[in-house]
Amino acid sequence: MSKKHLNIFLLIGVALIWGLLIYKALGNSFTSEDEQQNYAVTINEVPVSIQKDTVELKSYSTDPFLGNLKNKRVSISKTKKRSVLQKVKSVVTMQWPQLQYLGFVKEATAKEPLLLLKVNGRLIRKKSSFEFYEGMKVLNFCRDSILMKFKEEQKTIKKG
């Protein structure tokens, strides 16, 4: 069988299968209403009423495997007195130095800008990644504010 004959045979087979599927799907819409009524089946069955089956279960005190009697255990709960311990947090007031953020200057050749800060009345010019004044460090800065860290405490300082 040549390739051309095989393709024609397969095309006819596919067309027959699609035709059968379309006929099954839309077959009832082509018949008249009189024919459809002849096929209607009426079922006249009385619904069966279902009654509940109740069973009472007995509690046996014997073990079915060992044949021994089970001893009922009575649980006695002892009341435990818990002593309430309140943790007192020691409040350590941290003295922040007097800070004033003046802005930053960015040079054309430098990668990091130079920050201008006034700490206790003294002008400090530092890059943002360095620590200065007893462990004070700049975490983040913007045009109008700066985020500082001093002894595990963070504070935002506005420009002004």
DSSP file (Angstrom, degrees, kcal/mol; ACC not computed):
  #  RESIDUE AA STRUCTURE BP1 BP2  ACC     N-H-->O    O-->H-N    N-H-->O    O-->H-N    TCO  KAPPA ALPHA  PHI   PSI    X-CA   Y-CA   Z-CA
    1    1 A M              0   0    0      0, 0.0     2,-0.0     0, 0.0     0, 0.0   0.000 360.0 360.0 360.0 131.3    0.0    0.0    0.0
    2    2 A S     >  -     0   0    0      1,-0.1     4,-2.0     4,-0.0     5,-0.2  -0.290 360.0-108.4 -80.4 169.5    1.4    3.3   -1.0
    3    3 A K  H  > S+     0   0    0      1,-0.2     4,-2.1     2,-0.2     5,-0.1   0.851 118.0  54.9 -66.0 -34.8    1.6    6.3    1.3
    4    4 A K  H  > S+     0   0    0      2,-0.2     4,-1.9     1,-0.2    -1,-0.2   0.912 109.1  46.5 -66.3 -43.6   -1.1    8.1   -0.6
    5    5 A H  H  > S+     0   0    0      1,-0.2     4,-2.4     2,-0.2    -2,-0.2   0.880 111.5  52.4 -67.0 -38.0   -3.6    5.2   -0.2
    6    6 A L  H  X S+     0   0    0     -4,-2.0     4,-2.4     2,-0.2    -2,-0.2   0.908 108.7  49.9 -64.3 -42.4   -2.8    4.9    3.5
    7    7 A N  H  X S+     0   0    0     -4,-2.1     4,-2.2     2,-0.2    -1,-0.2   0.898 111.4  48.7 -63.8 -40.5   -3.4    8.6    4.1
    8    8 A I  H  X S+     0   0    0     -4,-1.9     4,-2.1     2,-0.2    -2,-0.2   0.921 111.7  49.5 -65.1 -43.5   -6.8    8.4    2.3
    9    9 A F  H  X S+     0   0    0     -4,-2.4     4,-2.0     1,-0.2    -2,-0.2   0.914 113.2  45.9 -61.6 -44.8   -7.8    5.3    4.3
   10   10 A L  H  X S+     0   0    0     -4,-2.4     4,-2.4     2,-0.2    -1,-0.2   0.870 110.7  53.5 -67.4 -37.2   -6.8    7.0    7.6
   11   11 A L  H  X S+     0   0    0     -4,-2.2     4,-2.1     2,-0.2    -2,-0.2   0.889 109.5  48.0 -64.7 -40.2   -8.6   10.2    6.7
   12   12 A I  H  X S+     0   0    0     -4,-2.1     4,-2.2     2,-0.2    -2,-0.2   0.898 111.3  51.4 -66.6 -40.3  -11.8    8.3    6.0
   13   13 A G  H  X S+     0   0    0     -4,-2.0     4,-2.1     2,-0.2    -2,-0.2   0.912 110.5  47.5 -62.8 -43.6  -11.5    6.4    9.3
   14   14 A V  H  X S+     0   0    0     -4,-2.4     4,-2.4     1,-0.2     5,-0.2   0.899 111.1  51.7 -65.0 -40.5  -11.1    9.7   11.2
   15   15 A A  H  X S+     0   0    0     -4,-2.1     4,-2.3     1,-0.2    -2,-0.2   0.888 109.7  50.0 -64.0 -39.0  -14.1   11.2    9.5
   16   16 A L  H  X S+     0   0    0     -4,-2.2     4,-2.3     2,-0.2    -2,-0.2   0.911 110.7  49.0 -65.3 -42.4  -16.2    8.2   10.3
   17   17 A I  H  X S+     0   0    0     -4,-2.1     4,-2.2     2,-0.2    -2,-0.2   0.931 113.2  46.5 -64.2 -45.2  -15.2    8.3   14.0
   18   18 A W  H  X S+     0   0    0     -4,-2.4     4,-2.5     1,-0.2     5,-0.2   0.890 111.3  52.5 -64.1 -39.2  -16.0   12.1   14.2
   19   19 A G  H  X S+     0   0    0     -4,-2.3     4,-2.2    -5,-0.2    -1,-0.2   0.905 109.4  49.2 -62.3 -41.2  -19.3   11.6   12.5
   20   20 A L  H  X S+     0   0    0     -4,-2.3     4,-2.3     2,-0.2    -2,-0.2   0.904 111.5  49.1 -64.0 -42.5  -20.2    8.8   15.0
   21   21 A L  H  X S+     0   0    0     -4,-2.2     4,-2.1     2,-0.2    -2,-0.2   0.909 112.1  47.4 -64.9 -42.1  -19.3   11.1   17.9
   22   22 A I  H  X S+     0   0    0     -4,-2.5     4,-2.7     2,-0.2    -1,-0.2   0.896 111.4  51.6 -66.5 -39.3  -21.3   14.0   16.6
   23   23 A Y  H  X S+     0   0    0     -4,-2.2     4,-1.2    -5,-0.2    -2,-0.2   0.907 110.6  48.4 -63.5 -41.7  -24.3   11.8   15.9
   24   24 A K  H  < S+     0   0    0     -4,-2.3     4,-0.3     2,-0.2    -1,-0.2   0.891 115.7  44.4 -65.0 -38.9  -24.2   10.4   19.5
   25   25 A A  H  < S+     0   0    0     -4,-2.1    -2,-0.2     1,-0.2     3,-0.2   0.902 129.8  23.2 -73.8 -40.9  -24.0   13.9   20.9
   26   26 A L  H >X S+     0   0    0     -4,-2.7     3,-0.6    -5,-0.2     4,-0.6   0.262  92.2 104.7-109.9  10.8  -26.6   15.5   18.8
   27   27 A G  H >X S+     0   0    0     -4,-1.2     3,-0.8     1,-0.2     4,-0.5   0.840  77.1  54.0 -64.5 -36.3  -28.7   12.5   17.8
   28   28 A N  H 34 S+     0   0    0     -4,-0.3     3,-0.4     1,-0.2    -1,-0.2   0.741  99.9  61.7 -73.0 -22.5  -31.6   13.1   20.1
   29   29 A S  H <4 S+     0   0    0     -3,-0.6    -1,-0.2     1,-0.2    -2,-0.2   0.709  98.0  57.7 -77.8 -17.8  -32.2   16.6   18.8
   30   30 A F  H << S+     0   0    0     -3,-0.8    -1,-0.2    -4,-0.6    -2,-0.2   0.685  91.1  84.0 -84.8 -18.6  -32.9   15.4   15.3
   31   31 A T  S  < S-     0   0    0     -4,-0.5     2,-0.1    -3,-0.4    -3,-0.0  -0.480  85.2-107.8 -83.7 156.6  -35.9   13.1   16.3
   32   32 A S     >  -     0   0    0     -2,-0.1     4,-1.4     1,-0.1     3,-0.1  -0.314  26.1-111.5 -79.3 166.8  -39.4   14.5   16.8
   33   33 A E  H  > S+     0   0    0      1,-0.2     4,-1.8     2,-0.2     5,-0.1   0.817 114.1  60.5 -69.7 -30.8  -41.0   14.9   20.2
   34   34 A D  H  > S+     0   0    0      1,-0.2     4,-1.1     2,-0.2    -1,-0.2   0.906 105.5  47.5 -63.3 -41.3  -43.5   12.1   19.5
   35   35 A E  H  > S+     0   0    0      1,-0.2     4,-0.8     2,-0.2    -1,-0.2   0.860 109.7  53.6 -68.2 -34.5  -40.8    9.6   19.1
   36   36 A Q  H  < S+     0   0    0     -4,-1.4     4,-0.4     1,-0.2     3,-0.4   0.849 104.1  55.1 -69.7 -32.8  -39.1   10.8   22.3
   37   37 A Q  H >< S+     0   0    0     -4,-1.8     3,-0.8     1,-0.2    -1,-0.2   0.806  99.7  61.2 -70.6 -28.4  -42.2   10.4   24.4
   38   38 A N  H 3< S+     0   0    0     -4,-1.1    -1,-0.2     1,-0.2    -2,-0.2   0.829 104.0  49.9 -65.2 -30.9  -42.5    6.7   23.3
   39   39 A Y  T 3< S+     0   0    0     -4,-0.8    -1,-0.2    -3,-0.4    -2,-0.2   0.558  83.0 114.6 -86.0  -7.5  -39.2    6.0   24.9
   40   40 A A    <   -     0   0    0     -3,-0.8     2,-0.5    -4,-0.4    -3,-0.0  -0.451  53.4-155.3 -67.6 132.9  -40.1    7.7   28.2
   41   41 A V        -     0   0    0     -2,-0.2     2,-0.5     2,-0.0    -2,-0.1  -0.932   1.7-151.7-113.6 128.9  -40.2    5.2   31.1
   42   42 A T        -     0   0    0     -2,-0.5     2,-0.6     2,-0.0    -2,-0.0  -0.876   6.8-158.3-101.9 131.3  -42.3    5.8   34.1
   43   43 A I        -     0   0    0     -2,-0.5     2,-0.7     2,-0.1    -2,-0.0  -0.937   7.8-173.5-111.9 118.9  -41.1    4.2   37.3
   44   44 A N        +     0   0    0     -2,-0.6     2,-0.4     2,-0.0    -2,-0.0  -0.749  25.7 149.3-112.2  82.1  -43.7    3.8   40.0
   45   45 A E        -     0   0    0     -2,-0.7    -2,-0.1     3,-0.0     3,-0.0  -0.911  44.2-129.4-115.2 143.2  -41.8    2.6   43.0
   46   46 A V        -     0   0    0     -2,-0.4     2,-0.1     1,-0.0    -2,-0.0  -0.775  33.8-113.0 -87.7 128.8  -42.6    3.2   46.6
   47   47 A P        -     0   0    0      0, 0.0     2,-0.4     0, 0.0    -1,-0.0  -0.393  29.3-122.4 -65.1 137.5  -39.7    4.5   48.6
   48   48 A V        -     0   0    0     -2,-0.1     2,-0.4     1,-0.0    -3,-0.0  -0.652  20.7-131.5 -82.1 128.9  -38.4    2.1   51.2
   49   49 A S        -     0   0    0     -2,-0.4     2,-0.5     1,-0.0    -1,-0.0  -0.668  17.8-143.4 -82.8 134.4  -38.4    3.5   54.7
   50   50 A I        -     0   0    0     -2,-0.4     2,-0.4     0, 0.0    -1,-0.0  -0.854  11.2-157.2-102.6 126.4  -35.2    2.9   56.5
   51   51 A Q        -     0   0    0     -2,-0.5     2,-0.2     1,-0.0    -2,-0.0  -0.806  22.1-113.1-103.3 144.9  -35.4    2.1   60.2
   52   52 A K        -     0   0    0     -2,-0.4     2,-0.7     1,-0.0    -1,-0.0  -0.535  20.9-143.2 -76.2 138.7  -32.5    2.7   62.5
   53   53 A D        -     0   0    0     -2,-0.2     2,-0.4     2,-0.0    -1,-0.0  -0.906  19.5-166.0-103.2 112.3  -30.9   -0.4   64.0
   54   54 A T        -     0   0    0     -2,-0.7     2,-0.4     2,-0.0    -2,-0.0  -0.838   7.5-177.3-104.9 136.5  -29.9    0.4   67.6
   55   55 A V        -     0   0    0     -2,-0.4     2,-0.6     2,-0.0    -2,-0.0  -0.995  18.6-141.5-131.4 134.5  -27.5   -1.9   69.5
   56   56 A E        -     0   0    0     -2,-0.4     2,-0.4     0, 0.0    -2,-0.0  -0.858  17.7-145.4 -96.6 126.8  -26.4   -1.5   73.1
   57   57 A L        -     0   0    0     -2,-0.6     2,-0.3     2,-0.0    -2,-0.0  -0.759  10.1-141.3 -93.7 135.0  -22.8   -2.4   73.7
   58   58 A K        -     0   0    0     -2,-0.4     2,-0.8     1,-0.0    -1,-0.0  -0.718  11.5-128.3 -95.8 145.8  -22.0   -4.0   77.0
   59   59 A S        -     0   0    0     -2,-0.3     2,-0.4     2,-0.0    -1,-0.0  -0.831  25.0-161.0 -94.2 113.7  -18.8   -3.2   78.9
   60   60 A Y        -     0   0    0     -2,-0.8     0, 0.0     1,-0.1     0, 0.0  -0.761  13.9-157.8 -95.8 140.0  -17.0   -6.4   79.7
   61   61 A S        +     0   0    0     -2,-0.4     9,-4.4     2,-0.1     2,-0.3   0.417  67.5  89.4 -96.1   2.8  -14.4   -6.4   82.4
   62   62 A T  B    S-A   69   0A   0      7,-0.3     7,-0.2     2,-0.0    -2,-0.1  -0.771  79.7-121.8-100.3 146.9  -12.6   -9.5   81.2
   63   63 A D     >  -     0   0    0      5,-3.3     4,-2.3    -2,-0.3     5,-0.1  -0.753  16.8-148.4 -82.5 122.8   -9.8   -9.4   78.7
   64   64 A P  T  4 S+     0   0    0      0, 0.0    -1,-0.1     0, 0.0    -2,-0.0   0.724  94.0  42.6 -68.1 -19.5  -10.8  -11.5   75.7
   65   65 A F  T  4 S+     0   0    0      3,-0.1    -2,-0.0     1,-0.1    -3,-0.0   0.849 126.6  26.3 -94.2 -39.4   -7.2  -12.6   75.0
   66   66 A L  T  4 S-     0   0    0      2,-0.1     3,-0.1     0, 0.0    -1,-0.1   0.700  91.4-133.6 -98.5 -21.6   -5.8  -13.3   78.4
   67   67 A G     <  +     0   0    0     -4,-2.3     2,-0.2     1,-0.3    -5,-0.0   0.561  61.4 130.5  79.5   7.9   -9.0  -14.2   80.3
   68   68 A N        -     0   0    0     -5,-0.1    -5,-3.3     1,-0.1     2,-0.3  -0.542  63.3-107.0 -91.6 159.2   -8.1  -12.0   83.2
   69   69 A L  B     -A   62   0A   0     -7,-0.2     2,-0.4    -2,-0.2    -7,-0.3  -0.649  32.1-126.4 -81.9 140.8  -10.3   -9.4   84.8
   70   70 A K        -     0   0    0     -9,-4.4     2,-0.6    -2,-0.3    -1,-0.0  -0.723  15.1-139.7 -87.5 135.4   -9.4   -5.8   84.1
   71   71 A N        -     0   0    0     -2,-0.4     2,-0.4     1,-0.0    -1,-0.0  -0.828  19.7-125.7 -92.3 127.8   -8.9   -3.6   87.1
   72   72 A K        -     0   0    0     -2,-0.6     2,-0.5     1,-0.0   -11,-0.0  -0.591  23.7-139.5 -74.4 128.8  -10.4   -0.2   86.6
   73   73 A R        -     0   0    0     -2,-0.4     2,-0.6     2,-0.0    -1,-0.0  -0.752   7.6-153.1 -92.9 131.7   -7.8    2.4   87.2
   74   74 A V        -     0   0    0     -2,-0.5     2,-0.5     2,-0.0    -2,-0.0  -0.911  13.8-142.0-103.8 121.2   -8.8    5.5   89.0
   75   75 A S        -     0   0    0     -2,-0.6     2,-0.6     2,-0.0    -2,-0.0  -0.714  12.8-164.7 -89.0 128.4   -6.6    8.4   88.1
   76   76 A I        -     0   0    0     -2,-0.5     2,-0.6     2,-0.0    -2,-0.0  -0.947   6.9-155.2-112.0 118.6   -5.7   10.7   90.9
   77   77 A S        -     0   0    0     -2,-0.6     2,-0.4     2,-0.0    -2,-0.0  -0.824   6.2-146.0 -98.7 128.1   -4.4   14.0   89.9
   78   78 A K        -     0   0    0     -2,-0.6     2,-0.5     1,-0.0    -2,-0.0  -0.733  18.0-124.5 -90.4 136.7   -2.2   15.9   92.3
   79   79 A T        -     0   0    0     -2,-0.4     2,-0.5     2,-0.0    -1,-0.0  -0.676  23.3-153.8 -83.1 130.0   -2.5   19.6   92.3
   80   80 A K        -     0   0    0     -2,-0.5     2,-0.7     2,-0.0    -1,-0.0  -0.882   5.7-143.0-106.2 132.1    0.8   21.3   91.7
   81   81 A K        -     0   0    0     -2,-0.5     2,-0.5     2,-0.0    -2,-0.0  -0.827  15.7-157.2 -94.1 121.6    1.4   24.7   93.0
   82   82 A R        -     0   0    0     -2,-0.7     2,-0.5     2,-0.0    -2,-0.0  -0.834  12.2-133.7-100.1 132.2    3.5   26.7   90.7
   83   83 A S        -     0   0    0     -2,-0.5     2,-0.7     1,-0.0    -2,-0.0  -0.703  20.5-130.6 -84.0 132.9    5.4   29.6   92.0
   84   84 A V        -     0   0    0     -2,-0.5     2,-0.6     2,-0.0    -1,-0.0  -0.738  23.3-169.3 -88.9 118.3    5.0   32.6   89.9
   85   85 A L        -     0   0    0     -2,-0.7     2,-0.6     2,-0.0    -2,-0.0  -0.932   6.7-155.8-108.7 124.9    8.3   34.2   89.1
   86   86 A Q        -     0   0    0     -2,-0.6     2,-0.5     2,-0.0    -2,-0.0  -0.874  13.2-136.3-102.1 126.5    8.2   37.6   87.5
   87   87 A K        -     0   0    0     -2,-0.6     2,-0.7     1,-0.0    -2,-0.0  -0.678  14.1-148.8 -82.7 127.7   11.2   38.5   85.5
   88   88 A V        -     0   0    0     -2,-0.5     2,-0.5     2,-0.0    -1,-0.0  -0.859   7.9-147.3 -99.6 118.6   12.3   42.0   86.1
   89   89 A K        -     0   0    0     -2,-0.7     2,-0.6     1,-0.0    -2,-0.0  -0.723  13.5-133.0 -86.8 128.3   13.8   43.7   83.1
   90   90 A S        -     0   0    0     -2,-0.5     2,-0.7     1,-0.0    -1,-0.0  -0.701  17.2-142.6 -82.4 122.9   16.5   46.1   84.0
   91   91 A V        -     0   0    0     -2,-0.6     2,-0.7     2,-0.0    -1,-0.0  -0.764  15.0-167.5 -90.4 116.5   15.9   49.2   82.1
   92   92 A V        -     0   0    0     -2,-0.7     2,-0.6     2,-0.0    -2,-0.0  -0.910  12.7-145.1-106.2 115.1   19.2   50.7   81.0
   93   93 A T        -     0   0    0     -2,-0.7     2,-0.5     2,-0.0    -2,-0.0  -0.690  14.2-148.6 -82.2 125.0   18.8   54.2   79.7
   94   94 A M        -     0   0    0     -2,-0.6     2,-1.0    56,-0.0    -1,-0.0  -0.808   6.7-137.3 -98.2 129.1   21.3   54.8   77.0
   95   95 A Q        -     0   0    0     -2,-0.5    -2,-0.0     0, 0.0    -1,-0.0  -0.752  18.4-160.8 -88.2 106.6   22.6   58.3   76.5
   96   96 A W        -     0   0    0     -2,-1.0     3,-0.1     1,-0.1     2,-0.0  -0.651  23.3-116.2 -79.7 140.8   22.7   59.1   72.8
   97   97 A P        -     0   0    0      0, 0.0     2,-0.6     0, 0.0    -1,-0.1  -0.337  41.8 -85.4 -70.0 162.9   25.0   62.0   71.9
   98   98 A Q        -     0   0    0      2,-0.0    22,-3.3    -2,-0.0    23,-0.4  -0.605  58.8-169.9 -73.8 116.7   23.4   65.1   70.5
   99   99 A L  E     +B  119   0B   0     -2,-0.6     2,-0.3    20,-0.2    20,-0.2  -0.841  19.7 178.8-115.8 146.1   23.1   64.4   66.8
  100  100 A Q  E     -B  118   0B   0     18,-1.3    18,-2.7    -2,-0.3     2,-0.5  -0.951  19.3-145.3-144.4 125.0   22.2   66.5   63.8
  101  101 A Y  E     +Bc 117 159B   0     57,-0.7    59,-1.7    -2,-0.3    16,-0.2  -0.800  18.4 176.1 -93.1 123.6   22.2   65.2   60.2
  102  102 A L  E     -     0   0B   0     14,-2.5     2,-0.3    -2,-0.5    15,-0.2   0.605  46.1-104.2-102.8 -15.7   23.3   67.9   57.7
  103  103 A G  E     -B  116   0B   0     13,-0.9    13,-3.0     2,-0.0    -1,-0.4  -0.836  36.1 -79.2 126.8-164.9   23.2   65.8   54.5
  104  104 A F  E     -B  115   0B   0     -2,-0.3     2,-0.5    11,-0.2    11,-0.2  -0.972  20.2-144.1-141.4 158.2   25.8   64.1   52.3
  105  105 A V  E     -B  114   0B   0      9,-2.8     9,-3.4    -2,-0.3     2,-0.6  -0.984  13.5-158.0-122.4 127.6   28.2   65.1   49.5
  106  106 A K        -     0   0    0     -2,-0.5     2,-0.2     7,-0.2     5,-0.0  -0.924   8.0-150.3-111.1 123.8   28.8   62.7   46.6
  107  107 A E        -     0   0    0     -2,-0.6    -2,-0.0     5,-0.3     0, 0.0  -0.510  21.3-121.8 -85.4 158.6   32.0   63.1   44.7
  108  108 A A  S    S+     0   0    0      1,-0.2    -1,-0.1    -2,-0.2    -2,-0.0   0.836 110.7  36.2 -69.7 -32.8   32.2   62.2   41.0
  109  109 A T  S    S+     0   0    0      2,-0.0    -1,-0.2     0, 0.0     2,-0.2   0.690  99.6  89.4 -95.5 -20.0   35.0   59.7   41.5
  110  110 A A        -     0   0    0      1,-0.1     4,-0.0     2,-0.0     0, 0.0  -0.516  60.1-152.9 -84.2 146.1   34.0   58.2   44.9
  111  111 A K  S    S+     0   0    0     -2,-0.2    -1,-0.1     1,-0.1    -5,-0.0   0.876  83.9  47.7 -80.6 -41.3   31.6   55.2   45.2
  112  112 A E  S    S-     0   0    0      1,-0.0    -5,-0.3    -6,-0.0    -1,-0.1  -0.824  87.5-123.2-103.7 140.1   30.3   56.1   48.6
  113  113 A P        -     0   0    0      0, 0.0    15,-0.7     0, 0.0     2,-0.6  -0.326  24.2-111.6 -76.0 164.3   29.2   59.6   49.5
  114  114 A L  E     -BD 105 127B   0     -9,-3.4    -9,-2.8    13,-0.2     2,-0.3  -0.870  31.0-143.5 -98.5 119.2   30.6   61.6   52.4
  115  115 A L  E     -BD 104 126B   0     11,-2.9    11,-1.5    -2,-0.6     2,-0.6  -0.625   3.3-148.0 -87.6 141.0   28.1   62.1   55.2
  116  116 A L  E     +BD 103 125B   0    -13,-3.0   -14,-2.5    -2,-0.3   -13,-0.9  -0.942  27.4 165.5-111.7 115.2   28.0   65.3   57.2
  117  117 A L  E     -BD 101 124B   0      7,-2.7     7,-3.7    -2,-0.6     2,-0.6  -0.934  30.9-146.2-128.7 149.7   27.0   64.9   60.8
  118  118 A K  E     -BD 100 123B   0    -18,-2.7   -18,-1.3    -2,-0.3     2,-0.6  -0.962  20.0-175.4-115.7 112.0   27.2   67.1   63.9
  119  119 A V  E >  S-BD  99 122B   0      3,-2.5     3,-1.8    -2,-0.6   -20,-0.2  -0.942  73.4 -20.8-112.7 117.0   27.8   65.1   67.0
  120  120 A N  T 3  S-     0   0    0    -22,-3.3    -1,-0.2    -2,-0.6   -21,-0.1   0.861 128.9 -51.0  51.7  40.8   27.8   67.0   70.3
  121  121 A G  T 3  S+     0   0    0    -23,-0.4     2,-0.4     1,-0.2    -1,-0.3   0.443 115.5 115.5  83.2  -0.6   28.4   70.2   68.4
  122  122 A R  E <   -D  119   0B   0     -3,-1.8    -3,-2.5     2,-0.0     2,-0.4  -0.889  65.8-126.5-106.5 131.8   31.4   68.8   66.5
  123  123 A L  E     -D  118   0B   0     -2,-0.4     2,-0.4    -5,-0.2    -5,-0.2  -0.615  27.5-170.9 -78.7 127.7   31.3   68.4   62.7
  124  124 A I  E     -D  117   0B   0     -7,-3.7    -7,-2.7    -2,-0.4     2,-0.5  -0.981  10.7-167.9-123.2 131.1   32.1   64.9   61.5
  125  125 A R  E     +D  116   0B   0     -2,-0.4     2,-0.3    -9,-0.2    -9,-0.2  -0.956  28.1 148.5-118.0 110.8   32.7   63.9   57.9
  126  126 A K  E     -D  115   0B   0    -11,-1.5   -11,-2.9    -2,-0.5     2,-0.2  -0.935  48.5-104.3-138.8 159.2   32.8   60.2   57.4
  127  127 A K  E >   -D  114   0B   0     -2,-0.3     3,-1.1   -13,-0.2    11,-0.2  -0.499  41.3-111.3 -78.3 158.6   31.9   57.5   54.8
  128  128 A S  T 3  S+     0   0    0    -15,-0.7    10,-0.5     1,-0.2    -1,-0.1   0.733 109.3  55.5 -69.8 -23.4   28.7   55.6   55.6
  129  129 A S  T 3  S+     0   0    0      8,-0.1    -1,-0.2     2,-0.1     2,-0.2   0.549  89.2  90.9 -90.3  -5.3   30.3   52.2   56.3
  130  130 A F  S <  S-     0   0    0     -3,-1.1     8,-0.6     1,-0.0     2,-0.3  -0.609  71.6-125.1 -94.7 150.4   32.8   53.3   59.0
  131  131 A E  E     +E  137   0C   0     -2,-0.2     2,-0.3     6,-0.1     6,-0.2  -0.646  35.1 169.7 -86.4 148.2   32.2   53.4   62.8
  132  132 A F  E  >  +E  136   0C   0      4,-2.8     4,-1.6    -2,-0.3    -6,-0.0  -0.974  44.4  29.9-152.1 161.9   32.8   56.6   64.6
  133  133 A Y  T >4 S-     0   0    0     -2,-0.3     3,-0.5     2,-0.2    -1,-0.2   0.954 128.7 -33.8  49.9  75.6   32.2   58.1   68.1
  134  134 A E  T 34 S-     0   0    0      1,-0.2    -1,-0.2    -3,-0.1    17,-0.1   0.863 126.5 -37.5  57.9  46.9   32.3   55.2   70.5
  135  135 A G  T 34 S+     0   0    0      1,-0.3    16,-0.4    15,-0.1     2,-0.3   0.588  91.8 149.6  88.2  11.0   30.8   52.5   68.3
  136  136 A M  E <<  -E  132   0C   0     -4,-1.6    -4,-2.8    -3,-0.5     2,-0.3  -0.612  23.1-174.6 -78.4 136.9   28.2   54.6   66.5
  137  137 A K  E     -EF 131 149C   0     12,-2.6    12,-2.7    -2,-0.3     2,-0.6  -0.983  26.3-127.1-137.2 145.0   27.5   53.3   63.0
  138  138 A V  E     + F   0 148C   0     -8,-0.6    10,-0.2   -10,-0.5     3,-0.1  -0.812  24.4 177.5 -90.2 122.4   25.4   54.5   60.0
  139  139 A L  E     -     0   0C   0      8,-2.8     2,-0.3    -2,-0.6     9,-0.2   0.874  66.1  -9.1 -90.1 -45.0   23.1   51.7   58.8
  140  140 A N  E     - F   0 147C   0      7,-1.3     7,-3.5     2,-0.0    -1,-0.4  -0.991  61.6-165.5-153.0 150.8   21.2   53.6   56.0
  141  141 A F  E     + F   0 146C   0     -2,-0.3     5,-0.2     5,-0.2     2,-0.2  -0.992   7.0 176.5-143.2 152.3   20.9   57.1   54.8
  142  142 A C        -     0   0    0      3,-2.9   -39,-0.0    -2,-0.3    -2,-0.0  -0.688  50.6 -88.1-133.2-173.4   18.6   59.1   52.5
  143  143 A R  S    S+     0   0    0     -2,-0.2   -39,-0.1     1,-0.2     3,-0.1   0.871 124.9  27.4 -69.3 -35.7   18.4   62.8   51.6
  144  144 A D  S    S+     0   0    0      1,-0.1    15,-3.3   -41,-0.1     2,-0.3   0.575 125.6  23.3-107.3 -10.2   16.1   63.7   54.5
  145  145 A S  E     - G   0 158C   0     13,-0.3    -3,-2.9     2,-0.0     2,-0.3  -0.955  55.1-150.7-151.0 168.1   17.0   61.1   57.2
  146  146 A I  E     -FG 141 157C   0     11,-2.1    11,-3.0    -2,-0.3     2,-0.6  -0.997  13.8-138.7-143.9 141.8   19.6   58.7   58.5
  147  147 A L  E     -FG 140 156C   0     -7,-3.5    -8,-2.8    -2,-0.3    -7,-1.3  -0.914  28.0-172.8-105.9 120.1   19.4   55.4   60.4
  148  148 A M  E     -FG 138 155C   0      7,-3.1     7,-2.3    -2,-0.6     2,-0.4  -0.792  15.9-152.6-115.0 153.8   22.0   55.1   63.1
  149  149 A K  E     +FG 137 154C   0    -12,-2.7   -12,-2.6    -2,-0.3     2,-0.4  -0.996  17.2 171.4-126.3 129.0   23.0   52.2   65.4
  150  150 A F  E >  S- G   0 153C   0      3,-2.9     3,-0.6    -2,-0.4   -14,-0.1  -0.921  70.6 -23.1-141.6 111.7   24.6   52.9   68.8
  151  151 A K  T 3  S-     0   0    0    -16,-0.4    -1,-0.1    -2,-0.4     3,-0.1   0.942 126.7 -45.9  52.1  58.8   25.2   50.1   71.4
  152  152 A E  T 3  S+     0   0    0      1,-0.2     2,-0.4    -3,-0.0    -1,-0.2   0.640 118.7 107.3  63.9  19.0   22.5   47.7   69.9
  153  153 A E  E <   -G  150   0C   0     -3,-0.6    -3,-2.9     2,-0.0     2,-0.3  -0.991  56.1-150.1-127.6 136.8   19.9   50.4   69.6
  154  154 A Q  E     +G  149   0C   0     -2,-0.4     2,-0.3    -5,-0.2    -5,-0.2  -0.800  15.6 177.6-108.4 148.3   18.7   52.0   66.4
  155  155 A K  E     -G  148   0C   0     -7,-2.3    -7,-3.1    -2,-0.3     2,-0.5  -0.993  22.8-137.8-150.2 139.3   17.4   55.5   65.9
  156  156 A T  E     -G  147   0C   0     -2,-0.3     2,-0.5    -9,-0.2    -9,-0.2  -0.865  19.3-164.1-100.0 129.8   16.3   57.5   62.9
  157  157 A I  E     -G  146   0C   0    -11,-3.0   -11,-2.1    -2,-0.5     2,-0.2  -0.959   9.4-143.1-118.1 126.6   17.5   61.1   62.7
  158  158 A K  E     -G  145   0C   0     -2,-0.5   -57,-0.7   -13,-0.2   -13,-0.3  -0.523  27.8 -99.2 -87.2 154.5   15.8   63.6   60.4
  159  159 A K  B      c  101   0B   0    -15,-3.3   -57,-0.2    -2,-0.2    -1,-0.1  -0.466 360.0 360.0 -71.9 138.8   17.7   66.3   58.6
  160  160 A G              0   0    0    -59,-1.7    -1,-0.2    -2,-0.2   -58,-0.1   0.427 360.0 360.0 164.3 360.0   17.6   69.7   60.1
